[in-house]
């Protein structure tokens, strides 16, 4: 079987026992669930003005979760409206 360089590195990390799972798995799982819901529901594009600092922080958080910042923003709004935030 042929592996990509990324796959080889992942296997090496696993072999060395250096793998550390996502600490906040619940947040990741919820974000993935929200992404799945977003693909099945009709969406409407909106424009919103935000402070540059808020956008930077939002993007940084999205990177740490491994999701696009637009999905994170949509998820936060959805959770707020569902009274989960």
Secondary structure, DSSP 8 states (H G I E B T S, - for coil): ----HHHHHHHHHHHTT-----S-HHHHHHHHHHHHHHHHS----------HHHHHHHHHHHHHHTS-HHHHHHHHHHHHHTT--
